[in-house]
Amino acid sequence: MALESAFGGFGQSQRNIADDVYDGAFKGLVITSPDGERVYYDNRLPGWELVSYHWKHFWNKVIDWFINNL
């Protein structure tokens, strides 16, 4: 099992053009058996944790709006 991170172009976080270190960001990563019956790793948020995450994200955007506009 291996995951690879590769250069995807220059972005905002690129600090050193000569540096060969890349960060990998995997969203919704699920590793299953070849037949798909057994889940070895699941990076997704389940149920209420997902709802809580979205609520906190929404609330932070509301607070940021008030900070920037008032």
All heavy atoms as a GROMACS GRO file, in nm:
protein
  580
    1MET      N    1   0.085  -0.117   0.000
    1MET     CA    2   0.000   0.000   0.000
    1MET      C    3   0.090   0.123   0.000
    1MET      O    4   0.180   0.133   0.082
    1MET     CB    5  -0.086  -0.002   0.125
    1MET     CG    6  -0.176   0.115   0.140
    1MET     SD    7  -0.324   0.110   0.041
    1MET     CE    8  -0.385  -0.051   0.072
    2ALA      N    9   0.065   0.213  -0.090
    2ALA     CA   10   0.144   0.336  -0.097
    2ALA      C   11   0.057   0.451  -0.146
    2ALA      O   12  -0.031   0.433  -0.229
    2ALA     CB   13   0.262   0.317  -0.192
    3LEU      N   14   0.081   0.568  -0.091
    3LEU     CA   15   0.017   0.691  -0.136
    3LEU      C   16   0.128   0.783  -0.186
    3LEU      O   17   0.237   0.786  -0.130
    3LEU     CB   18  -0.058   0.759  -0.022
    3LEU     CG   19  -0.175   0.682   0.035
    3LEU    CD1   20  -0.231   0.754   0.156
    3LEU    CD2   21  -0.283   0.663  -0.068
    4GLU      N   22   0.099   0.857  -0.290
    4GLU     CA   23   0.201   0.942  -0.347
    4GLU      C   24   0.151   1.084  -0.355
    4GLU      O   25   0.035   1.110  -0.386
    4GLU     CB   26   0.237   0.893  -0.488
    4GLU     CG   27   0.341   0.978  -0.555
    4GLU     CD   28   0.373   0.929  -0.695
    4GLU    OE1   29   0.320   0.826  -0.737
    4GLU    OE2   30   0.451   0.996  -0.763
    5SER      N   31   0.240   1.177  -0.328
    5SER     CA   32   0.212   1.318  -0.344
    5SER      C   33   0.306   1.370  -0.451
    5SER      O   34   0.427   1.345  -0.446
    5SER     CB   35   0.233   1.392  -0.212
    5SER     OG   36   0.212   1.529  -0.229
    6ALA      N   37   0.255   1.440  -0.551
    6ALA     CA   38   0.339   1.488  -0.661
    6ALA      C   39   0.317   1.637  -0.682
    6ALA      O   40   0.216   1.693  -0.639
    6ALA     CB   41   0.305   1.412  -0.789
    7PHE      N   42   0.410   1.698  -0.748
    7PHE     CA   43   0.404   1.841  -0.777
    7PHE      C   44   0.284   1.871  -0.865
    7PHE      O   45   0.268   1.812  -0.971
    7PHE     CB   46   0.532   1.885  -0.844
    7PHE     CG   47   0.536   2.030  -0.880
    7PHE    CD1   48   0.536   2.126  -0.779
    7PHE    CD2   49   0.538   2.072  -1.010
    7PHE    CE1   50   0.540   2.260  -0.811
    7PHE    CE2   51   0.542   2.205  -1.043
    7PHE     CZ   52   0.543   2.300  -0.942
    8GLY      N   53   0.200   1.964  -0.821
    8GLY     CA   54   0.080   2.000  -0.896
    8GLY      C   55   0.082   2.142  -0.948
    8GLY      O   56  -0.022   2.199  -0.978
    9GLY      N   57   0.197   2.203  -0.953
    9GLY     CA   58   0.206   2.341  -0.998
    9GLY      C   59   0.235   2.433  -0.881
    9GLY      O   60   0.226   2.394  -0.765
   10PHE      N   61   0.274   2.552  -0.909
   10PHE     CA   62   0.306   2.647  -0.804
   10PHE      C   63   0.178   2.703  -0.744
   10PHE      O   64   0.091   2.750  -0.815
   10PHE     CB   65   0.394   2.760  -0.859
   10PHE     CG   66   0.527   2.711  -0.905
   10PHE    CD1   67   0.554   2.695  -1.040
   10PHE    CD2   68   0.624   2.678  -0.813
   10PHE    CE1   69   0.677   2.649  -1.082
   10PHE    CE2   70   0.747   2.631  -0.855
   10PHE     CZ   71   0.774   2.617  -0.990
   11GLY      N   72   0.168   2.698  -0.613
   11GLY     CA   73   0.052   2.749  -0.544
   11GLY      C   74   0.091   2.857  -0.445
   11GLY      O   75   0.206   2.900  -0.440
   12GLN      N   76  -0.003   2.899  -0.364
   12GLN     CA   77   0.023   3.005  -0.267
   12GLN      C   78   0.119   2.960  -0.159
   12GLN      O   79   0.189   3.041  -0.102
   12GLN     CB   80  -0.108   3.050  -0.204
   12GLN     CG   81  -0.201   3.117  -0.301
   12GLN     CD   82  -0.331   3.158  -0.236
   12GLN    OE1   83  -0.362   3.117  -0.125
   12GLN    NE2   84  -0.407   3.238  -0.305
   13SER      N   85   0.122   2.831  -0.129
   13SER     CA   86   0.208   2.784  -0.020
   13SER      C   87   0.349   2.749  -0.067
   13SER      O   88   0.430   2.705   0.014
   13SER     CB   89   0.144   2.663   0.046
   13SER     OG   90   0.140   2.556  -0.044
   14GLN      N   91   0.379   2.768  -0.193
   14GLN     CA   92   0.512   2.736  -0.244
   14GLN      C   93   0.611   2.840  -0.195
   14GLN      O   94   0.603   2.956  -0.230
   14GLN     CB   95   0.512   2.732  -0.397
   14GLN     CG   96   0.644   2.695  -0.457
   14GLN     CD   97   0.681   2.549  -0.435
   14GLN    OE1   98   0.593   2.466  -0.422
   14GLN    NE2   99   0.806   2.521  -0.429
   15ARG      N  100   0.706   2.799  -0.112
   15ARG     CA  101   0.804   2.891  -0.056
   15ARG      C  102   0.938   2.882  -0.125
   15ARG      O  103   1.006   2.980  -0.145
   15ARG     CB  104   0.823   2.862   0.093
   15ARG     CG  105   0.701   2.894   0.173
   15ARG     CD  106   0.730   2.880   0.320
   15ARG     NE  107   0.608   2.906   0.394
   15ARG     CZ  108   0.579   2.853   0.508
   15ARG    NH1  109   0.662   2.770   0.566
   15ARG    NH2  110   0.467   2.882   0.570
   16ASN      N  111   0.979   2.763  -0.157
   16ASN     CA  112   1.110   2.743  -0.216
   16ASN      C  113   1.095   2.663  -0.345
   16ASN      O  114   1.063   2.546  -0.342
   16ASN     CB  115   1.201   2.670  -0.116
   16ASN     CG  116   1.343   2.660  -0.166
   16ASN    OD1  117   1.375   2.701  -0.276
   16ASN    ND2  118   1.430   2.604  -0.083
   17ILE      N  119   1.120   2.725  -0.456
   17ILE     CA  120   1.100   2.660  -0.585
   17ILE      C  121   1.194   2.541  -0.603
   17ILE      O  122   1.160   2.443  -0.668
   17ILE     CB  123   1.117   2.763  -0.700
   17ILE    CG1  124   1.007   2.867  -0.689
   17ILE    CG2  125   1.115   2.696  -0.835
   17ILE    CD1  126   1.018   2.980  -0.788
   18ALA      N  127   1.314   2.546  -0.543
   18ALA     CA  128   1.411   2.439  -0.558
   18ALA      C  129   1.384   2.322  -0.464
   18ALA      O  130   1.450   2.220  -0.471
   18ALA     CB  131   1.550   2.493  -0.532
   19ASP      N  132   1.289   2.334  -0.374
   19ASP     CA  133   1.261   2.231  -0.274
   19ASP      C  134   1.176   2.120  -0.334
   19ASP      O  135   1.075   2.145  -0.399
   19ASP     CB  136   1.188   2.292  -0.155
   19ASP     CG  137   1.179   2.200  -0.037
   19ASP    OD1  138   1.238   2.090  -0.043
   19ASP    OD2  139   1.114   2.236   0.061
   20ASP      N  140   1.217   1.996  -0.314
   20ASP     CA  141   1.145   1.881  -0.368
   20ASP      C  142   1.051   1.816  -0.268
   20ASP      O  143   1.012   1.700  -0.284
   20ASP     CB  144   1.244   1.776  -0.419
   20ASP     CG  145   1.317   1.822  -0.543
   20ASP    OD1  146   1.264   1.911  -0.611
   20ASP    OD2  147   1.426   1.771  -0.569
   21VAL      N  148   1.012   1.884  -0.163
   21VAL     CA  149   0.922   1.828  -0.062
   21VAL      C  150   0.781   1.874  -0.094
   21VAL      O  151   0.754   1.993  -0.108
   21VAL     CB  152   0.963   1.873   0.080
   21VAL    CG1  153   0.865   1.820   0.183
   21VAL    CG2  154   1.104   1.827   0.111
   22TYR      N  155   0.690   1.778  -0.105
   22TYR     CA  156   0.550   1.810  -0.137
   22TYR      C  157   0.461   1.757  -0.026
   22TYR      O  158   0.482   1.648   0.026
   22TYR     CB  159   0.508   1.745  -0.269
   22TYR     CG  160   0.601   1.773  -0.383
   22TYR    CD1  161   0.674   1.671  -0.442
   22TYR    CD2  162   0.617   1.902  -0.431
   22TYR    CE1  163   0.761   1.696  -0.546
   22TYR    CE2  164   0.704   1.927  -0.535
   22TYR     CZ  165   0.775   1.825  -0.592
   22TYR     OH  166   0.861   1.850  -0.694
   23ASP      N  167   0.361   1.833   0.011
   23ASP     CA  168   0.263   1.789   0.109
   23ASP      C  169   0.150   1.719   0.036
   23ASP      O  170   0.104   1.765  -0.068
   23ASP     CB  171   0.205   1.907   0.188
   23ASP     CG  172   0.308   1.970   0.279
   23ASP    OD1  173   0.401   1.898   0.319
   23ASP    OD2  174   0.296   2.090   0.310
   24GLY      N  175   0.104   1.610   0.092
   24GLY     CA  176  -0.010   1.538   0.035
   24GLY      C  177  -0.134   1.568   0.116
   24GLY      O  178  -0.132   1.566   0.238
   25ALA      N  179  -0.242   1.601   0.051
   25ALA     CA  180  -0.370   1.624   0.117
   25ALA      C  181  -0.472   1.533   0.050
   25ALA      O  182  -0.503   1.549  -0.068
   25ALA     CB  183  -0.412   1.770   0.104
   26PHE      N  184  -0.522   1.440   0.125
   26PHE     CA  185  -0.616   1.342   0.072
   26PHE      C  186  -0.750   1.364   0.141
   26PHE      O  187  -0.759   1.360   0.263
   26PHE     CB  188  -0.566   1.199   0.098
   26PHE     CG  189  -0.431   1.173   0.037
   26PHE    CD1  190  -0.315   1.186   0.111
   26PHE    CD2  191  -0.421   1.137  -0.096
   26PHE    CE1  192  -0.192   1.162   0.055
   26PHE    CE2  193  -0.297   1.113  -0.154
   26PHE     CZ  194  -0.183   1.126  -0.078
   27LYS      N  195  -0.854   1.388   0.065
   27LYS     CA  196  -0.988   1.411   0.119
   27LYS      C  197  -1.073   1.288   0.095
   27LYS      O  198  -1.076   1.234  -0.015
   27LYS     CB  199  -1.054   1.531   0.052
   27LYS     CG  200  -0.985   1.660   0.080
   27LYS     CD  201  -1.056   1.775   0.011
   27LYS     CE  202  -0.986   1.907   0.038
   27LYS     NZ  203  -1.051   2.018  -0.028
   28GLY      N  204  -1.143   1.244   0.199
   28GLY     CA  205  -1.233   1.131   0.184
   28GLY      C  206  -1.161   1.002   0.150
   28GLY      O  207  -1.213   0.921   0.074
   29LEU      N  208  -1.043   0.983   0.205
   29LEU     CA  209  -0.963   0.865   0.174
   29LEU      C  210  -1.022   0.741   0.242
   29LEU      O  211  -1.044   0.739   0.362
   29LEU     CB  212  -0.820   0.886   0.222
   29LEU     CG  213  -0.724   0.770   0.202
   29LEU    CD1  214  -0.703   0.745   0.053
   29LEU    CD2  215  -0.592   0.798   0.270
   30VAL      N  216  -1.049   0.638   0.162
   30VAL     CA  217  -1.100   0.511   0.213
   30VAL      C  218  -1.016   0.400   0.150
   30VAL      O  219  -1.003   0.393   0.028
   30VAL     CB  220  -1.249   0.490   0.177
   30VAL    CG1  221  -1.298   0.356   0.229
   30VAL    CG2  222  -1.333   0.602   0.233
   31ILE      N  223  -0.957   0.316   0.234
   31ILE     CA  224  -0.877   0.203   0.186
   31ILE      C  225  -0.952   0.076   0.220
   31ILE      O  226  -0.983   0.050   0.337
   31ILE     CB  227  -0.738   0.202   0.252
   31ILE    CG1  228  -0.664   0.331   0.216
   31ILE    CG2  229  -0.659   0.080   0.206
   31ILE    CD1  230  -0.532   0.349   0.285
   32THR      N  231  -0.986   0.000   0.117
   32THR     CA  232  -1.063  -0.123   0.135
   32THR      C  233  -0.988  -0.241   0.076
   32THR      O  234  -0.889  -0.225   0.005
   32THR     CB  235  -1.201  -0.113   0.066
   32THR    OG1  236  -1.180  -0.093  -0.074
   32THR    CG2  237  -1.283   0.002   0.121
   33SER      N  238  -1.038  -0.359   0.106
   33SER     CA  239  -0.983  -0.480   0.046
   33SER      C  240  -1.017  -0.479  -0.103
   33SER      O  241  -1.107  -0.408  -0.147
   33SER     CB  242  -1.040  -0.604   0.114
   33SER     OG  243  -1.180  -0.608   0.100
   34PRO      N  244  -0.946  -0.559  -0.183
   34PRO     CA  245  -0.973  -0.559  -0.327
   34PRO      C  246  -1.118  -0.591  -0.364
   34PRO      O  247  -1.169  -0.540  -0.464
   34PRO     CB  248  -0.879  -0.667  -0.381
   34PRO     CG  249  -0.767  -0.672  -0.283
   34PRO     CD  250  -0.831  -0.642  -0.149
   35ASP      N  251  -1.185  -0.670  -0.283
   35ASP     CA  252  -1.325  -0.701  -0.313
   35ASP      C  253  -1.420  -0.596  -0.257
   35ASP      O  254  -1.540  -0.601  -0.284
   35ASP     CB  255  -1.362  -0.840  -0.260
   35ASP     CG  256  -1.342  -0.854  -0.110
   35ASP    OD1  257  -1.307  -0.754  -0.045
   35ASP    OD2  258  -1.359  -0.966  -0.059
   36GLY      N  259  -1.367  -0.500  -0.180
   36GLY     CA  260  -1.448  -0.391  -0.128
   36GLY      C  261  -1.530  -0.425  -0.005
   36GLY      O  262  -1.608  -0.342   0.043
   37GLU      N  263  -1.514  -0.544   0.050
   37GLU     CA  264  -1.595  -0.586   0.165
   37GLU      C  265  -1.536  -0.539   0.298
   37GLU      O  266  -1.611  -0.514   0.392
   37GLU     CB  267  -1.610  -0.737   0.165
   37GLU     CG  268  -1.696  -0.787   0.050
   37GLU     CD  269  -1.717  -0.937   0.056
   37GLU    OE1  270  -1.685  -0.998   0.159
   37GLU    OE2  271  -1.764  -0.992  -0.044
   38ARG      N  272  -1.405  -0.528   0.308
   38ARG     CA  273  -1.342  -0.492   0.435
   38ARG      C  274  -1.280  -0.354   0.423
   38ARG      O  275  -1.208  -0.325   0.328
   38ARG     CB  276  -1.236  -0.594   0.470
   38ARG     CG  277  -1.174  -0.571   0.603
   38ARG     CD  278  -1.086  -0.686   0.644
   38ARG     NE  279  -1.028  -0.657   0.774
   38ARG     CZ  280  -0.926  -0.720   0.823
   38ARG    NH1  281  -0.869  -0.818   0.756
   38ARG    NH2  282  -0.878  -0.687   0.940
   39VAL      N  283  -1.307  -0.268   0.521
   39VAL     CA  284  -1.250  -0.133   0.522
   39VAL      C  285  -1.131  -0.133   0.618
   39VAL      O  286  -1.145  -0.162   0.736
   39VAL     CB  287  -1.355  -0.029   0.567
   39VAL    CG1  288  -1.293   0.108   0.577
   39VAL    CG2  289  -1.473  -0.028   0.472
   40TYR      N  290  -1.015  -0.099   0.565
   40TYR     CA  291  -0.894  -0.093   0.647
   40TYR      C  292  -0.875   0.045   0.708
   40TYR      O  293  -0.825   0.057   0.819
   40TYR     CB  294  -0.771  -0.129   0.564
   40TYR     CG  295  -0.772  -0.272   0.516
   40TYR    CD1  296  -0.779  -0.300   0.380
   40TYR    CD2  297  -0.766  -0.378   0.604
   40TYR    CE1  298  -0.779  -0.430   0.335
   40TYR    CE2  299  -0.766  -0.509   0.560
   40TYR     CZ  300  -0.772  -0.534   0.425
   40TYR     OH  301  -0.774  -0.662   0.381
   41TYR      N  302  -0.909   0.148   0.634
   41TYR     CA  303  -0.890   0.286   0.681
   41TYR      C  304  -0.997   0.373   0.618
   41TYR      O  305  -1.025   0.363   0.499
   41TYR     CB  306  -0.752   0.338   0.641
   41TYR     CG  307  -0.725   0.478   0.687
   41TYR    CD1  308  -0.690   0.505   0.818
   41TYR    CD2  309  -0.737   0.585   0.600
   41TYR    CE1  310  -0.667   0.633   0.862
   41TYR    CE2  311  -0.714   0.714   0.641
   41TYR     CZ  312  -0.678   0.737   0.772
   41TYR     OH  313  -0.656   0.865   0.815
   42ASP      N  314  -1.056   0.460   0.700
   42ASP     CA  315  -1.161   0.551   0.652
   42ASP      C  316  -1.135   0.687   0.712
   42ASP      O  317  -1.141   0.704   0.834
   42ASP     CB  318  -1.299   0.498   0.692
   42ASP     CG  319  -1.411   0.575   0.627
   42ASP    OD1  320  -1.385   0.679   0.564
   42ASP    OD2  321  -1.526   0.530   0.639
   43ASN      N  322  -1.105   0.786   0.629
   43ASN     CA  323  -1.072   0.921   0.674
   43ASN      C  324  -1.195   1.013   0.677
   43ASN      O  325  -1.183   1.128   0.717
   43ASN     CB  326  -0.965   0.980   0.582
   43ASN     CG  327  -0.905   1.107   0.638
   43ASN    OD1  328  -0.891   1.121   0.758
   43ASN    ND2  329  -0.870   1.200   0.550
   44ARG      N  330  -1.310   0.965   0.637
   44ARG     CA  331  -1.430   1.048   0.633
   44ARG      C  332  -1.488   1.063   0.774
   44ARG      O  333  -1.477   0.974   0.856
   44ARG     CB  334  -1.534   0.985   0.542
   44ARG     CG  335  -1.488   0.971   0.399
   44ARG     CD  336  -1.585   0.893   0.318
   44ARG     NE  337  -1.592   0.756   0.372
   44ARG     CZ  338  -1.666   0.660   0.322
   44ARG    NH1  339  -1.739   0.682   0.216
   44ARG    NH2  340  -1.666   0.539   0.374
   45LEU      N  341  -1.551   1.178   0.798
   45LEU     CA  342  -1.616   1.200   0.926
   45LEU      C  343  -1.754   1.132   0.926
   45LEU      O  344  -1.832   1.152   0.833
   45LEU     CB  345  -1.634   1.350   0.952
   45LEU     CG  346  -1.507   1.430   0.975
   45LEU    CD1  347  -1.538   1.578   0.985
   45LEU    CD2  348  -1.436   1.383   1.100
   46PRO      N  349  -1.784   1.056   1.030
   46PRO     CA  350  -1.914   0.989   1.034
   46PRO      C  351  -2.022   1.074   1.101
   46PRO      O  352  -1.994   1.151   1.192
   46PRO     CB  353  -1.886   0.864   1.119
   46PRO     CG  354  -1.777   0.907   1.211
   46PRO     CD  355  -1.694   1.006   1.134
   47GLY      N  356  -2.144   1.063   1.053
   47GLY     CA  357  -2.265   1.117   1.116
   47GLY      C  358  -2.254   1.254   1.179
   47GLY      O  359  -2.235   1.354   1.112
   48TRP      N  360  -2.268   1.258   1.312
   48TRP     CA  361  -2.274   1.384   1.385
   48TRP      C  362  -2.142   1.458   1.383
   48TRP      O  363  -2.139   1.580   1.396
   48TRP     CB  364  -2.320   1.362   1.529
   48TRP     CG  365  -2.466   1.334   1.536
   48TRP    CD1  366  -2.525   1.216   1.564
   48TRP    CD2  367  -2.571   1.426   1.510
   48TRP    NE1  368  -2.661   1.228   1.558
   48TRP    CE2  369  -2.692   1.357   1.525
   48TRP    CE3  370  -2.576   1.561   1.474
   48TRP    CZ2  371  -2.815   1.418   1.506
   48TRP    CZ3  372  -2.699   1.621   1.457
   48TRP    CH2  373  -2.816   1.549   1.473
   49GLU      N  374  -2.030   1.388   1.369
   49GLU     CA  375  -1.902   1.457   1.358
   49GLU      C  376  -1.897   1.541   1.230
   49GLU      O  377  -1.843   1.651   1.229
   49GLU     CB  378  -1.786   1.358   1.360
   49GLU     CG  379  -1.766   1.292   1.495
   49GLU     CD  380  -1.650   1.196   1.494
   49GLU    OE1  381  -1.555   1.217   1.415
   49GLU    OE2  382  -1.654   1.101   1.573
   50LEU      N  383  -1.954   1.490   1.123
   50LEU     CA  384  -1.960   1.563   0.997
   50LEU      C  385  -2.052   1.685   1.011
   50LEU      O  386  -2.017   1.795   0.967
   50LEU     CB  387  -2.009   1.473   0.884
   50LEU     CG  388  -2.020   1.536   0.746
   50LEU    CD1  389  -1.884   1.583   0.697
   50LEU    CD2  390  -2.082   1.438   0.648
   51VAL      N  391  -2.167   1.668   1.074
   51VAL     CA  392  -2.260   1.779   1.096
   51VAL      C  393  -2.192   1.885   1.182
   51VAL      O  394  -2.199   2.005   1.153
   51VAL     CB  395  -2.390   1.729   1.162
   51VAL    CG1  396  -2.477   1.845   1.204
   51VAL    CG2  397  -2.465   1.636   1.069
   52SER      N  398  -2.124   1.843   1.290
   52SER     CA  399  -2.054   1.936   1.378
   52SER      C  400  -1.946   2.012   1.304
   52SER      O  401  -1.930   2.133   1.323
   52SER     CB  402  -1.995   1.859   1.496
   52SER     OG  403  -1.918   1.942   1.577
   53TYR      N  404  -1.871   1.943   1.220
   53TYR     CA  405  -1.765   2.007   1.142
   53TYR      C  406  -1.822   2.117   1.053
   53TYR      O  407  -1.770   2.228   1.048
   53TYR     CB  408  -1.691   1.904   1.058
   53TYR     CG  409  -1.596   1.965   0.958
   53TYR    CD1  410  -1.471   2.010   0.997
   53TYR    CD2  411  -1.633   1.980   0.824
   53TYR    CE1  412  -1.385   2.068   0.906
   53TYR    CE2  413  -1.548   2.038   0.733
   53TYR     CZ  414  -1.424   2.081   0.774
   53TYR     OH  415  -1.340   2.141   0.684
   54HIS      N  416  -1.930   2.086   0.981
   54HIS     CA  417  -1.990   2.186   0.891
   54HIS      C  418  -2.051   2.302   0.969
   54HIS      O  419  -2.044   2.417   0.924
   54HIS     CB  420  -2.094   2.120   0.800
   54HIS     CG  421  -2.034   2.041   0.689
   54HIS    ND1  422  -1.958   2.097   0.589
   54HIS    CD2  423  -2.035   1.908   0.664
   54HIS    CE1  424  -1.916   2.004   0.507
   54HIS    NE2  425  -1.961   1.888   0.550
   55TRP      N  426  -2.110   2.276   1.083
   55TRP     CA  427  -2.168   2.382   1.165
   55TRP      C  428  -2.057   2.476   1.215
   55TRP      O  429  -2.071   2.598   1.208
   55TRP     CB  430  -2.247   2.325   1.282
   55TRP     CG  431  -2.294   2.431   1.374
   55TRP    CD1  432  -2.248   2.459   1.498
   55TRP    CD2  433  -2.396   2.530   1.348
   55TRP    NE1  434  -2.313   2.566   1.551
   55TRP    CE2  435  -2.404   2.612   1.461
   55TRP    CE3  436  -2.479   2.555   1.239
   55TRP    CZ2  437  -2.494   2.717   1.469
   55TRP    CZ3  438  -2.567   2.661   1.248
   55TRP    CH2  439  -2.574   2.740   1.362
   56LYS      N  440  -1.947   2.422   1.264
   56LYS     CA  441  -1.836   2.505   1.313
   56LYS      C  442  -1.777   2.587   1.199
   56LYS      O  443  -1.743   2.704   1.217
   56LYS     CB  444  -1.729   2.418   1.376
   56LYS     CG  445  -1.769   2.360   1.509
   56LYS     CD  446  -1.662   2.267   1.562
   56LYS     CE  447  -1.709   2.198   1.689
   56LYS     NZ  448  -1.612   2.099   1.736
   57HIS      N  449  -1.764   2.526   1.081
   57HIS     CA  450  -1.711   2.597   0.964
   57HIS      C  451  -1.804   2.713   0.926
   57HIS      O  452  -1.758   2.825   0.901
   57HIS     CB  453  -1.696   2.499   0.847
   57HIS     CG  454  -1.636   2.559   0.725
   57HIS    ND1  455  -1.504   2.596   0.718
   57HIS    CD2  456  -1.691   2.590   0.606
   57HIS    CE1  457  -1.480   2.648   0.599
   57HIS    NE2  458  -1.592   2.644   0.529
   58PHE      N  459  -1.935   2.688   0.925
   58PHE     CA  460  -2.033   2.793   0.895
   58PHE      C  461  -2.026   2.904   0.998
   58PHE      O  462  -2.024   3.023   0.965
   58PHE     CB  463  -2.174   2.733   0.890
   58PHE     CG  464  -2.282   2.836   0.886
   58PHE    CD1  465  -2.308   2.907   0.771
   58PHE    CD2  466  -2.357   2.863   1.000
   58PHE    CE1  467  -2.407   3.004   0.768
   58PHE    CE2  468  -2.456   2.960   0.998
   58PHE     CZ  469  -2.482   3.030   0.882
   59TRP      N  470  -2.021   2.867   1.126
   59TRP     CA  471  -2.020   2.967   1.234
   59TRP      C  472  -1.893   3.052   1.225
   59TRP      O  473  -1.900   3.174   1.245
   59TRP     CB  474  -2.031   2.898   1.368
   59TRP     CG  475  -2.044   2.995   1.481
   59TRP    CD1  476  -1.952   3.019   1.578
   59TRP    CD2  477  -2.153   3.084   1.507
   59TRP    NE1  478  -1.998   3.116   1.663
   59TRP    CE2  479  -2.121   3.157   1.621
   59TRP    CE3  480  -2.274   3.108   1.443
   59TRP    CZ2  481  -2.207   3.253   1.674
   59TRP    CZ3  482  -2.360   3.203   1.497
   59TRP    CH2  483  -2.326   3.274   1.610
   60ASN      N  484  -1.779   2.994   1.196
   60ASN     CA  485  -1.656   3.070   1.182
   60ASN      C  486  -1.664   3.168   1.066
   60ASN      O  487  -1.612   3.280   1.074
   60ASN     CB  488  -1.536   2.977   1.163
   60ASN     CG  489  -1.497   2.909   1.291
   60ASN    OD1  490  -1.522   2.960   1.400
   60ASN    ND2  491  -1.435   2.793   1.280
   61LYS      N  492  -1.731   3.130   0.956
   61LYS     CA  493  -1.748   3.223   0.844
   61LYS      C  494  -1.838   3.341   0.883
   61LYS      O  495  -1.814   3.454   0.841
   61LYS     CB  496  -1.805   3.151   0.723
   61LYS     CG  497  -1.703   3.063   0.655
   61LYS     CD  498  -1.749   3.028   0.516
   61LYS     CE  499  -1.639   2.964   0.440
   61LYS     NZ  500  -1.568   3.054   0.354
   62VAL      N  501  -1.941   3.314   0.964
   62VAL     CA  502  -2.028   3.423   1.012
   62VAL      C  503  -1.948   3.519   1.099
   62VAL      O  504  -1.956   3.641   1.082
   62VAL     CB  505  -2.149   3.365   1.090
   62VAL    CG1  506  -2.225   3.475   1.162
   62VAL    CG2  507  -2.240   3.288   0.996
   63ILE      N  508  -1.870   3.466   1.192
   63ILE     CA  509  -1.789   3.551   1.280
   63ILE      C  510  -1.688   3.630   1.198
   63ILE      O  511  -1.669   3.750   1.220
   63ILE     CB  512  -1.716   3.465   1.386
   63ILE    CG1  513  -1.817   3.395   1.478
   63ILE    CG2  514  -1.617   3.548   1.466
   63ILE    CD1  515  -1.903   3.488   1.558
   64ASP      N  516  -1.623   3.567   1.101
   64ASP     CA  517  -1.527   3.637   1.015
   64ASP      C  518  -1.595   3.750   0.937
   64ASP      O  519  -1.537   3.857   0.920
   64ASP     CB  520  -1.461   3.539   0.917
   64ASP     CG  521  -1.364   3.446   0.986
   64ASP    OD1  522  -1.322   3.474   1.100
   64ASP    OD2  523  -1.330   3.343   0.923
   65TRP      N  524  -1.717   3.726   0.890
   65TRP     CA  525  -1.788   3.830   0.817
   65TRP      C  526  -1.810   3.952   0.907
   65TRP      O  527  -1.789   4.066   0.865
   65TRP     CB  528  -1.922   3.779   0.766
   65TRP     CG  529  -1.995   3.881   0.683
   65TRP    CD1  530  -1.982   3.902   0.550
   65TRP    CD2  531  -2.089   3.979   0.730
   65TRP    NE1  532  -2.061   4.006   0.510
   65TRP    CE2  533  -2.128   4.055   0.619
   65TRP    CE3  534  -2.143   4.008   0.854
   65TRP    CZ2  535  -2.219   4.159   0.630
   65TRP    CZ3  536  -2.233   4.113   0.865
   65TRP    CH2  537  -2.271   4.187   0.754
   66PHE      N  538  -1.853   3.928   1.032
   66PHE     CA  539  -1.876   4.040   1.124
   66PHE      C  540  -1.745   4.113   1.156
   66PHE      O  541  -1.741   4.234   1.166
   66PHE     CB  542  -1.942   3.991   1.254
   66PHE     CG  543  -2.091   3.980   1.242
   66PHE    CD1  544  -2.151   3.857   1.222
   66PHE    CD2  545  -2.170   4.092   1.249
   66PHE    CE1  546  -2.288   3.847   1.210
   66PHE    CE2  547  -2.308   4.084   1.237
   66PHE     CZ  548  -2.367   3.960   1.217
   67ILE      N  549  -1.636   4.039   1.174
   67ILE     CA  550  -1.507   4.102   1.202
   67ILE      C  551  -1.464   4.188   1.085
   67ILE      O  552  -1.414   4.302   1.105
   67ILE     CB  553  -1.401   3.994   1.232
   67ILE    CG1  554  -1.431   3.931   1.368
   67ILE    CG2  555  -1.261   4.054   1.231
   67ILE    CD1  556  -1.345   3.810   1.399
   68ASN      N  557  -1.482   4.144   0.962
   68ASN     CA  558  -1.437   4.218   0.845
   68ASN      C  559  -1.528   4.334   0.808
   68ASN      O  560  -1.482   4.432   0.746
   68ASN     CB  561  -1.425   4.124   0.724
   68ASN     CG  562  -1.311   4.027   0.740
   68ASN    OD1  563  -1.211   4.058   0.803
   68ASN    ND2  564  -1.326   3.908   0.683
   69ASN      N  565  -1.657   4.327   0.841
   69ASN     CA  566  -1.753   4.426   0.792
   69ASN      C  567  -1.806   4.521   0.897
   69ASN      O  568  -1.881   4.613   0.865
   69ASN     CB  569  -1.868   4.357   0.722
   69ASN     CG  570  -1.822   4.287   0.597
   69ASN    OD1  571  -1.765   4.350   0.509
   69ASN    ND2  572  -1.844   4.158   0.589
   70LEU      N  573  -1.771   4.502   1.020
   70LEU     CA  574  -1.820   4.595   1.123
   70LEU      C  575  -1.709   4.670   1.188
   70LEU      O  576  -1.599   4.647   1.187
   70LEU     CB  577  -1.901   4.519   1.230
   70LEU     CG  578  -2.030   4.456   1.179
   70LEU    CD1  579  -2.096   4.382   1.294
   70LEU    CD2  580  -2.125   4.558   1.123
   0.00000   0.00000   0.00000
